Amino acid sequence: MNEAKQNPNTPNSSNTAKMEPGSYGYCSWHRGYSAGIRVINVVEQGSGPGGVDFACLPCREEHDLVPFADRP
């Protein structure tokens, strides 16, 4: 009987959630540059400049931050 074996380097459902997009930028929480940042908060203003807060994975986990795109 031929059984398919999973390659350990292939992402599966248990580790796919930890994979981050290939973005690099400034983390608003630890105030430094990092890979895998995500948008956390968008500040919109009618007549002036708005703003965007980004956070890296360690800061999101430490501060229980939910990325803007993942909110209901």
Buried (B, 14 or more C-beta within 10 A) or exposed (E): EEEEEEEEEEEEEEEEEEEEEEEEBBBBBBEEEBEBBBBBEEEEEEEEEEEEBBBBBEBBEEEEBEBBEEEE
